[in-house]
Amino acid sequence: MTKRLVFFNDNTGSVGMVGEYGIIDTKGNVVVSHKVEDAKQLADLIVNVQEEKK
């Protein structure tokens, strides 16, 4: 693999959604990570990752 990957992860529980999104480098390391607490819907987690832009 020669490019970075953007990831989105949601954890839906009985209390609410918690999510995380960011960038994984070519070695599998998370290099950028943002956590979102109390998300109301997936659209709160699936967003543009500013660091993804060149």
mmCIF file as Biopython writes it, N, C-alpha, C and O atoms, coordinates in Angstrom:
data_model
#
loop_
_atom_site.group_PDB
_atom_site.id
_atom_site.type_symbol
_atom_site.label_atom_id
_atom_site.label_alt_id
_atom_site.label_comp_id
_atom_site.label_asym_id
_atom_site.label_entity_id
_atom_site.label_seq_id
_atom_site.pdbx_PDB_ins_code
_atom_site.Cartn_x
_atom_site.Cartn_y
_atom_site.Cartn_z
_atom_site.occupancy
_atom_site.B_iso_or_equiv
_atom_site.auth_seq_id
_atom_site.auth_asym_id
_atom_site.pdbx_PDB_model_num
ATOM 1   N N  . MET A ? 1  ? 0.847   -1.169 0.000  1.0 0.0 1  A 1 
ATOM 2   C CA . MET A ? 1  ? 0.000   0.000  0.000  1.0 0.0 1  A 1 
ATOM 3   C C  . MET A ? 1  ? 0.900   1.243  0.000  1.0 0.0 1  A 1 
ATOM 4   O O  . MET A ? 1  ? 1.890   1.295  0.731  1.0 0.0 1  A 1 
ATOM 5   N N  . THR A ? 2  ? 0.561   2.220  -0.804 1.0 0.0 2  A 1 
ATOM 6   C CA . THR A ? 2  ? 1.402   3.405  -0.912 1.0 0.0 2  A 1 
ATOM 7   C C  . THR A ? 2  ? 0.691   4.680  -0.507 1.0 0.0 2  A 1 
ATOM 8   O O  . THR A ? 2  ? 1.277   5.759  -0.591 1.0 0.0 2  A 1 
ATOM 9   N N  . LYS A ? 3  ? -0.557  4.586  -0.068 1.0 0.0 3  A 1 
ATOM 10  C CA . LYS A ? 3  ? -1.307  5.786  0.293  1.0 0.0 3  A 1 
ATOM 11  C C  . LYS A ? 3  ? -1.852  5.671  1.708  1.0 0.0 3  A 1 
ATOM 12  O O  . LYS A ? 3  ? -1.975  4.579  2.264  1.0 0.0 3  A 1 
ATOM 13  N N  . ARG A ? 4  ? -2.171  6.810  2.267  1.0 0.0 4  A 1 
ATOM 14  C CA . ARG A ? 4  ? -2.812  6.828  3.582  1.0 0.0 4  A 1 
ATOM 15  C C  . ARG A ? 4  ? -4.284  6.467  3.423  1.0 0.0 4  A 1 
ATOM 16  O O  . ARG A ? 4  ? -4.849  6.603  2.338  1.0 0.0 4  A 1 
ATOM 17  N N  . LEU A ? 5  ? -4.890  6.016  4.488  1.0 0.0 5  A 1 
ATOM 18  C CA . LEU A ? 5  ? -6.307  5.680  4.511  1.0 0.0 5  A 1 
ATOM 19  C C  . LEU A ? 5  ? -7.028  6.562  5.520  1.0 0.0 5  A 1 
ATOM 20  O O  . LEU A ? 5  ? -6.484  6.891  6.574  1.0 0.0 5  A 1 
ATOM 21  N N  . VAL A ? 6  ? -8.240  6.935  5.191  1.0 0.0 6  A 1 
ATOM 22  C CA . VAL A ? 6  ? -9.103  7.646  6.129  1.0 0.0 6  A 1 
ATOM 23  C C  . VAL A ? 6  ? -10.054 6.614  6.731  1.0 0.0 6  A 1 
ATOM 24  O O  . VAL A ? 6  ? -10.590 5.769  6.014  1.0 0.0 6  A 1 
ATOM 25  N N  . PHE A ? 7  ? -10.265 6.680  8.051  1.0 0.0 7  A 1 
ATOM 26  C CA . PHE A ? 7  ? -11.171 5.721  8.681  1.0 0.0 7  A 1 
ATOM 27  C C  . PHE A ? 7  ? -12.248 6.441  9.477  1.0 0.0 7  A 1 
ATOM 28  O O  . PHE A ? 7  ? -12.067 7.568  9.938  1.0 0.0 7  A 1 
ATOM 29  N N  . PHE A ? 8  ? -13.375 5.753  9.623  1.0 0.0 8  A 1 
ATOM 30  C CA . PHE A ? 8  ? -14.493 6.208  10.442 1.0 0.0 8  A 1 
ATOM 31  C C  . PHE A ? 8  ? -14.938 5.019  11.276 1.0 0.0 8  A 1 
ATOM 32  O O  . PHE A ? 8  ? -15.102 3.923  10.741 1.0 0.0 8  A 1 
ATOM 33  N N  . ASN A ? 9  ? -15.137 5.210  12.565 1.0 0.0 9  A 1 
ATOM 34  C CA . ASN A ? 9  ? -15.531 4.138  13.462 1.0 0.0 9  A 1 
ATOM 35  C C  . ASN A ? 9  ? -16.653 4.636  14.350 1.0 0.0 9  A 1 
ATOM 36  O O  . ASN A ? 9  ? -16.524 5.677  14.994 1.0 0.0 9  A 1 
ATOM 37  N N  . ASP A ? 10 ? -17.758 3.896  14.387 1.0 0.0 10 A 1 
ATOM 38  C CA . ASP A ? 10 ? -18.835 4.305  15.286 1.0 0.0 10 A 1 
ATOM 39  C C  . ASP A ? 10 ? -19.115 3.197  16.285 1.0 0.0 10 A 1 
ATOM 40  O O  . ASP A ? 10 ? -19.038 2.011  15.966 1.0 0.0 10 A 1 
ATOM 41  N N  . ASN A ? 11 ? -19.439 3.609  17.493 1.0 0.0 11 A 1 
ATOM 42  C CA . ASN A ? 11 ? -19.769 2.689  18.573 1.0 0.0 11 A 1 
ATOM 43  C C  . ASN A ? 11 ? -21.122 3.108  19.112 1.0 0.0 11 A 1 
ATOM 44  O O  . ASN A ? 11 ? -21.227 4.046  19.902 1.0 0.0 11 A 1 
ATOM 45  N N  . THR A ? 12 ? -22.146 2.409  18.681 1.0 0.0 12 A 1 
ATOM 46  C CA . THR A ? 12 ? -23.501 2.736  19.097 1.0 0.0 12 A 1 
ATOM 47  C C  . THR A ? 12 ? -23.819 1.964  20.363 1.0 0.0 12 A 1 
ATOM 48  O O  . THR A ? 12 ? -23.703 0.740  20.405 1.0 0.0 12 A 1 
ATOM 49  N N  . GLY A ? 13 ? -24.221 2.689  21.387 1.0 0.0 13 A 1 
ATOM 50  C CA . GLY A ? 13 ? -24.593 2.057  22.640 1.0 0.0 13 A 1 
ATOM 51  C C  . GLY A ? 13 ? -25.967 2.511  23.077 1.0 0.0 13 A 1 
ATOM 52  O O  . GLY A ? 13 ? -26.625 3.277  22.372 1.0 0.0 13 A 1 
ATOM 53  N N  . SER A ? 14 ? -26.401 2.053  24.217 1.0 0.0 14 A 1 
ATOM 54  C CA . SER A ? 14 ? -27.731 2.417  24.702 1.0 0.0 14 A 1 
ATOM 55  C C  . SER A ? 14 ? -27.789 3.868  25.180 1.0 0.0 14 A 1 
ATOM 56  O O  . SER A ? 14 ? -28.874 4.442  25.274 1.0 0.0 14 A 1 
ATOM 57  N N  . VAL A ? 15 ? -26.649 4.458  25.479 1.0 0.0 15 A 1 
ATOM 58  C CA . VAL A ? 15 ? -26.613 5.828  25.972 1.0 0.0 15 A 1 
ATOM 59  C C  . VAL A ? 15 ? -26.446 6.825  24.833 1.0 0.0 15 A 1 
ATOM 60  O O  . VAL A ? 15 ? -26.965 7.938  24.917 1.0 0.0 15 A 1 
ATOM 61  N N  . GLY A ? 16 ? -25.752 6.464  23.797 1.0 0.0 16 A 1 
ATOM 62  C CA . GLY A ? 16 ? -25.518 7.359  22.675 1.0 0.0 16 A 1 
ATOM 63  C C  . GLY A ? 16 ? -24.388 6.851  21.811 1.0 0.0 16 A 1 
ATOM 64  O O  . GLY A ? 16 ? -23.789 5.814  22.093 1.0 0.0 16 A 1 
ATOM 65  N N  . MET A ? 17 ? -24.106 7.585  20.766 1.0 0.0 17 A 1 
ATOM 66  C CA . MET A ? 17 ? -23.045 7.192  19.857 1.0 0.0 17 A 1 
ATOM 67  C C  . MET A ? 17 ? -21.744 7.895  20.214 1.0 0.0 17 A 1 
ATOM 68  O O  . MET A ? 17 ? -21.735 9.077  20.556 1.0 0.0 17 A 1 
ATOM 69  N N  . VAL A ? 18 ? -20.670 7.166  20.131 1.0 0.0 18 A 1 
ATOM 70  C CA . VAL A ? 18 ? -19.333 7.726  20.257 1.0 0.0 18 A 1 
ATOM 71  C C  . VAL A ? 18 ? -18.603 7.303  18.995 1.0 0.0 18 A 1 
ATOM 72  O O  . VAL A ? 18 ? -18.703 6.150  18.574 1.0 0.0 18 A 1 
ATOM 73  N N  . GLY A ? 19 ? -17.883 8.212  18.398 1.0 0.0 19 A 1 
ATOM 74  C CA . GLY A ? 19 ? -17.201 7.872  17.161 1.0 0.0 19 A 1 
ATOM 75  C C  . GLY A ? 19 ? -15.791 8.380  17.133 1.0 0.0 19 A 1 
ATOM 76  O O  . GLY A ? 19 ? -15.362 9.161  17.982 1.0 0.0 19 A 1 
ATOM 77  N N  . GLU A ? 20 ? -15.086 7.918  16.139 1.0 0.0 20 A 1 
ATOM 78  C CA . GLU A ? 20 ? -13.710 8.348  15.939 1.0 0.0 20 A 1 
ATOM 79  C C  . GLU A ? 20 ? -13.450 8.338  14.441 1.0 0.0 20 A 1 
ATOM 80  O O  . GLU A ? 20 ? -13.958 7.484  13.715 1.0 0.0 20 A 1 
ATOM 81  N N  . TYR A ? 21 ? -12.666 9.281  13.997 1.0 0.0 21 A 1 
ATOM 82  C CA . TYR A ? 21 ? -12.264 9.288  12.599 1.0 0.0 21 A 1 
ATOM 83  C C  . TYR A ? 21 ? -10.853 9.835  12.502 1.0 0.0 21 A 1 
ATOM 84  O O  . TYR A ? 21 ? -10.387 10.552 13.388 1.0 0.0 21 A 1 
ATOM 85  N N  . GLY A ? 22 ? -10.185 9.493  11.427 1.0 0.0 22 A 1 
ATOM 86  C CA . GLY A ? 22 ? -8.819  9.968  11.277 1.0 0.0 22 A 1 
ATOM 87  C C  . GLY A ? 22 ? -8.126  9.367  10.079 1.0 0.0 22 A 1 
ATOM 88  O O  . GLY A ? 22 ? -8.774  8.953  9.118  1.0 0.0 22 A 1 
ATOM 89  N N  . ILE A ? 23 ? -6.806  9.317  10.137 1.0 0.0 23 A 1 
ATOM 90  C CA . ILE A ? 23 ? -5.974  8.856  9.036  1.0 0.0 23 A 1 
ATOM 91  C C  . ILE A ? 23 ? -5.015  7.786  9.547  1.0 0.0 23 A 1 
ATOM 92  O O  . ILE A ? 23 ? -4.449  7.904  10.634 1.0 0.0 23 A 1 
ATOM 93  N N  . ILE A ? 24 ? -4.844  6.738  8.738  1.0 0.0 24 A 1 
ATOM 94  C CA . ILE A ? 24 ? -3.896  5.667  9.021  1.0 0.0 24 A 1 
ATOM 95  C C  . ILE A ? 24 ? -2.800  5.757  7.970  1.0 0.0 24 A 1 
ATOM 96  O O  . ILE A ? 24 ? -3.089  5.886  6.781  1.0 0.0 24 A 1 
ATOM 97  N N  . ASP A ? 25 ? -1.528  5.689  8.404  1.0 0.0 25 A 1 
ATOM 98  C CA . ASP A ? 25 ? -0.417  5.776  7.448  1.0 0.0 25 A 1 
ATOM 99  C C  . ASP A ? 25 ? -0.165  4.426  6.781  1.0 0.0 25 A 1 
ATOM 100 O O  . ASP A ? 25 ? -0.864  3.452  7.057  1.0 0.0 25 A 1 
ATOM 101 N N  . THR A ? 26 ? 0.824   4.372  5.913  1.0 0.0 26 A 1 
ATOM 102 C CA . THR A ? 26 ? 1.107   3.164  5.142  1.0 0.0 26 A 1 
ATOM 103 C C  . THR A ? 26 ? 1.619   2.003  5.990  1.0 0.0 26 A 1 
ATOM 104 O O  . THR A ? 26 ? 1.660   0.865  5.523  1.0 0.0 26 A 1 
ATOM 105 N N  . LYS A ? 27 ? 2.010   2.285  7.236  1.0 0.0 27 A 1 
ATOM 106 C CA . LYS A ? 27 ? 2.473   1.223  8.136  1.0 0.0 27 A 1 
ATOM 107 C C  . LYS A ? 27 ? 1.390   0.773  9.097  1.0 0.0 27 A 1 
ATOM 108 O O  . LYS A ? 27 ? 1.641   -0.066 9.962  1.0 0.0 27 A 1 
ATOM 109 N N  . GLY A ? 28 ? 0.172   1.326  8.956  1.0 0.0 28 A 1 
ATOM 110 C CA . GLY A ? 28 ? -0.939  0.930  9.814  1.0 0.0 28 A 1 
ATOM 111 C C  . GLY A ? 28 ? -1.059  1.721  11.094 1.0 0.0 28 A 1 
ATOM 112 O O  . GLY A ? 28 ? -1.854  1.364  11.964 1.0 0.0 28 A 1 
ATOM 113 N N  . ASN A ? 29 ? -0.289  2.791  11.236 1.0 0.0 29 A 1 
ATOM 114 C CA . ASN A ? 29 ? -0.341  3.622  12.438 1.0 0.0 29 A 1 
ATOM 115 C C  . ASN A ? 29 ? -1.383  4.721  12.273 1.0 0.0 29 A 1 
ATOM 116 O O  . ASN A ? 29 ? -1.480  5.333  11.210 1.0 0.0 29 A 1 
ATOM 117 N N  . VAL A ? 30 ? -2.155  4.970  13.314 1.0 0.0 30 A 1 
ATOM 118 C CA . VAL A ? 30 ? -3.102  6.084  13.301 1.0 0.0 30 A 1 
ATOM 119 C C  . VAL A ? 30 ? -2.298  7.363  13.495 1.0 0.0 30 A 1 
ATOM 120 O O  . VAL A ? 30 ? -1.665  7.547  14.535 1.0 0.0 30 A 1 
ATOM 121 N N  . VAL A ? 31 ? -2.319  8.248  12.498 1.0 0.0 31 A 1 
ATOM 122 C CA . VAL A ? 31 ? -1.525  9.466  12.574 1.0 0.0 31 A 1 
ATOM 123 C C  . VAL A ? 31 ? -2.370  10.687 12.899 1.0 0.0 31 A 1 
ATOM 124 O O  . VAL A ? 31 ? -1.846  11.691 13.380 1.0 0.0 31 A 1 
ATOM 125 N N  . VAL A ? 32 ? -3.659  10.615 12.644 1.0 0.0 32 A 1 
ATOM 126 C CA . VAL A ? 32 ? -4.584  11.688 12.996 1.0 0.0 32 A 1 
ATOM 127 C C  . VAL A ? 32 ? -5.827  11.013 13.538 1.0 0.0 32 A 1 
ATOM 128 O O  . VAL A ? 32 ? -6.341  10.073 12.930 1.0 0.0 32 A 1 
ATOM 129 N N  . SER A ? 33 ? -6.310  11.476 14.664 1.0 0.0 33 A 1 
ATOM 130 C CA . SER A ? 33 ? -7.507  10.867 15.239 1.0 0.0 33 A 1 
ATOM 131 C C  . SER A ? 33 ? -8.340  11.939 15.926 1.0 0.0 33 A 1 
ATOM 132 O O  . SER A ? 33 ? -7.827  12.755 16.692 1.0 0.0 33 A 1 
ATOM 133 N N  . HIS A ? 34 ? -9.621  11.918 15.638 1.0 0.0 34 A 1 
ATOM 134 C CA . HIS A ? 34 ? -10.559 12.829 16.287 1.0 0.0 34 A 1 
ATOM 135 C C  . HIS A ? 34 ? -11.689 12.003 16.898 1.0 0.0 34 A 1 
ATOM 136 O O  . HIS A ? 34 ? -12.256 11.133 16.236 1.0 0.0 34 A 1 
ATOM 137 N N  . LYS A ? 35 ? -12.007 12.271 18.137 1.0 0.0 35 A 1 
ATOM 138 C CA . LYS A ? 35 ? -13.127 11.581 18.782 1.0 0.0 35 A 1 
ATOM 139 C C  . LYS A ? 35 ? -14.336 12.497 18.821 1.0 0.0 35 A 1 
ATOM 140 O O  . LYS A ? 35 ? -14.216 13.706 19.023 1.0 0.0 35 A 1 
ATOM 141 N N  . VAL A ? 36 ? -15.509 11.896 18.622 1.0 0.0 36 A 1 
ATOM 142 C CA . VAL A ? 36 ? -16.770 12.627 18.658 1.0 0.0 36 A 1 
ATOM 143 C C  . VAL A ? 36 ? -17.634 11.979 19.741 1.0 0.0 36 A 1 
ATOM 144 O O  . VAL A ? 36 ? -18.007 10.811 19.628 1.0 0.0 36 A 1 
ATOM 145 N N  . GLU A ? 37 ? -17.947 12.731 20.776 1.0 0.0 37 A 1 
ATOM 146 C CA . GLU A ? 37 ? -18.803 12.243 21.856 1.0 0.0 37 A 1 
ATOM 147 C C  . GLU A ? 37 ? -20.250 12.648 21.577 1.0 0.0 37 A 1 
ATOM 148 O O  . GLU A ? 37 ? -20.494 13.699 20.984 1.0 0.0 37 A 1 
ATOM 149 N N  . ASP A ? 38 ? -21.190 11.842 21.988 1.0 0.0 38 A 1 
ATOM 150 C CA . ASP A ? 38 ? -22.623 12.145 21.897 1.0 0.0 38 A 1 
ATOM 151 C C  . ASP A ? 38 ? -23.080 12.466 20.480 1.0 0.0 38 A 1 
ATOM 152 O O  . ASP A ? 38 ? -23.853 13.403 20.276 1.0 0.0 38 A 1 
ATOM 153 N N  . ALA A ? 39 ? -22.619 11.712 19.519 1.0 0.0 39 A 1 
ATOM 154 C CA . ALA A ? 39 ? -23.093 11.886 18.144 1.0 0.0 39 A 1 
ATOM 155 C C  . ALA A ? 39 ? -24.554 11.454 18.080 1.0 0.0 39 A 1 
ATOM 156 O O  . ALA A ? 39 ? -24.946 10.466 18.701 1.0 0.0 39 A 1 
ATOM 157 N N  . LYS A ? 40 ? -25.340 12.185 17.340 1.0 0.0 40 A 1 
ATOM 158 C CA . LYS A ? 40 ? -26.767 11.879 17.226 1.0 0.0 40 A 1 
ATOM 159 C C  . LYS A ? 40 ? -27.068 10.993 16.026 1.0 0.0 40 A 1 
ATOM 160 O O  . LYS A ? 40 ? -28.074 10.284 16.011 1.0 0.0 40 A 1 
ATOM 161 N N  . GLN A ? 41 ? -26.193 11.031 15.013 1.0 0.0 41 A 1 
ATOM 162 C CA . GLN A ? 41 ? -26.380 10.244 13.799 1.0 0.0 41 A 1 
ATOM 163 C C  . GLN A ? 41 ? -25.024 10.023 13.136 1.0 0.0 41 A 1 
ATOM 164 O O  . GLN A ? 41 ? -24.034 10.659 13.500 1.0 0.0 41 A 1 
ATOM 165 N N  . LEU A ? 42 ? -24.986 9.115  12.161 1.0 0.0 42 A 1 
ATOM 166 C CA . LEU A ? 42 ? -23.714 8.822  11.493 1.0 0.0 42 A 1 
ATOM 167 C C  . LEU A ? 42 ? -23.143 10.043 10.794 1.0 0.0 42 A 1 
ATOM 168 O O  . LEU A ? 42 ? -21.925 10.158 10.661 1.0 0.0 42 A 1 
ATOM 169 N N  . ALA A ? 43 ? -23.988 10.952 10.347 1.0 0.0 43 A 1 
ATOM 170 C CA . ALA A ? 43 ? -23.508 12.163 9.677  1.0 0.0 43 A 1 
ATOM 171 C C  . ALA A ? 43 ? -22.643 13.017 10.605 1.0 0.0 43 A 1 
ATOM 172 O O  . ALA A ? 43 ? -21.853 13.832 10.128 1.0 0.0 43 A 1 
ATOM 173 N N  . ASP A ? 44 ? -22.776 12.844 11.905 1.0 0.0 44 A 1 
ATOM 174 C CA . ASP A ? 44 ? -21.920 13.563 12.855 1.0 0.0 44 A 1 
ATOM 175 C C  . ASP A ? 44 ? -20.503 12.992 12.858 1.0 0.0 44 A 1 
ATOM 176 O O  . ASP A ? 44 ? -19.564 13.660 13.291 1.0 0.0 44 A 1 
ATOM 177 N N  . LEU A ? 45 ? -20.348 11.759 12.375 1.0 0.0 45 A 1 
ATOM 178 C CA . LEU A ? 45 ? -19.047 11.084 12.374 1.0 0.0 45 A 1 
ATOM 179 C C  . LEU A ? 45 ? -18.401 11.065 10.997 1.0 0.0 45 A 1 
ATOM 180 O O  . LEU A ? 45 ? -17.182 11.184 10.877 1.0 0.0 45 A 1 
ATOM 181 N N  . ILE A ? 46 ? -19.214 10.916 9.962  1.0 0.0 46 A 1 
ATOM 182 C CA . ILE A ? 46 ? -18.697 10.829 8.596  1.0 0.0 46 A 1 
ATOM 183 C C  . ILE A ? 46 ? -18.572 12.253 8.067  1.0 0.0 46 A 1 
ATOM 184 O O  . ILE A ? 46 ? -19.523 12.807 7.515  1.0 0.0 46 A 1 
ATOM 185 N N  . VAL A ? 47 ? -17.419 12.825 8.236  1.0 0.0 47 A 1 
ATOM 186 C CA . VAL A ? 47 ? -17.183 14.231 7.902  1.0 0.0 47 A 1 
ATOM 187 C C  . VAL A ? 47 ? -15.893 14.351 7.088  1.0 0.0 47 A 1 
ATOM 188 O O  . VAL A ? 47 ? -15.133 13.388 6.981  1.0 0.0 47 A 1 
ATOM 189 N N  . ASN A ? 48 ? -15.649 15.515 6.522  1.0 0.0 48 A 1 
ATOM 190 C CA . ASN A ? 48 ? -14.373 15.750 5.853  1.0 0.0 48 A 1 
ATOM 191 C C  . ASN A ? 48 ? -13.261 15.790 6.887  1.0 0.0 48 A 1 
ATOM 192 O O  . ASN A ? 48 ? -13.374 16.463 7.911  1.0 0.0 48 A 1 
ATOM 193 N N  . VAL A ? 49 ? -12.199 15.072 6.615  1.0 0.0 49 A 1 
ATOM 194 C CA . VAL A ? 49 ? -11.032 15.076 7.492  1.0 0.0 49 A 1 
ATOM 195 C C  . VAL A ? 49 ? -10.078 16.124 6.936  1.0 0.0 49 A 1 
ATOM 196 O O  . VAL A ? 49 ? -9.474  15.922 5.883  1.0 0.0 49 A 1 
ATOM 197 N N  . GLN A ? 50 ? -9.945  17.234 7.638  1.0 0.0 50 A 1 
ATOM 198 C CA . GLN A ? 50 ? -9.164  18.371 7.144  1.0 0.0 50 A 1 
ATOM 199 C C  . GLN A ? 50 ? -7.728  17.981 6.796  1.0 0.0 50 A 1 
ATOM 200 O O  . GLN A ? 50 ? -7.174  18.487 5.820  1.0 0.0 50 A 1 
ATOM 201 N N  . GLU A ? 51 ? -7.129  17.105 7.565  1.0 0.0 51 A 1 
ATOM 202 C CA . GLU A ? 51 ? -5.742  16.712 7.332  1.0 0.0 51 A 1 
ATOM 203 C C  . GLU A ? 51 ? -5.587  15.850 6.071  1.0 0.0 51 A 1 
ATOM 204 O O  . GLU A ? 51 ? -4.471  15.629 5.601  1.0 0.0 51 A 1 
ATOM 205 N N  . GLU A ? 52 ? -6.706  15.367 5.527  1.0 0.0 52 A 1 
ATOM 206 C CA . GLU A ? 52 ? -6.638  14.533 4.326  1.0 0.0 52 A 1 
ATOM 207 C C  . GLU A ? 52 ? -6.283  15.359 3.104  1.0 0.0 52 A 1 
ATOM 208 O O  . GLU A ? 52 ? -5.695  14.841 2.155  1.0 0.0 52 A 1 
ATOM 209 N N  . LYS A ? 53 ? -6.634  16.644 3.116  1.0 0.0 53 A 1 
ATOM 210 C CA . LYS A ? 53 ? -6.375  17.504 1.971  1.0 0.0 53 A 1 
ATOM 211 C C  . LYS A ? 53 ? -4.887  17.782 1.862  1.0 0.0 53 A 1 
ATOM 212 O O  . LYS A ? 53 ? -4.199  17.936 2.871  1.0 0.0 53 A 1 
ATOM 213 N N  . LYS A ? 54 ? -4.398  17.845 0.637  1.0 0.0 54 A 1 
ATOM 214 C CA . LYS A ? 54 ? -2.975  18.095 0.399  1.0 0.0 54 A 1 
ATOM 215 C C  . LYS A ? 54 ? -2.689  19.558 0.319  1.0 0.0 54 A 1 
ATOM 216 O O  . LYS A ? 54 ? -1.539  19.953 0.123  1.0 0.0 54 A 1 
#
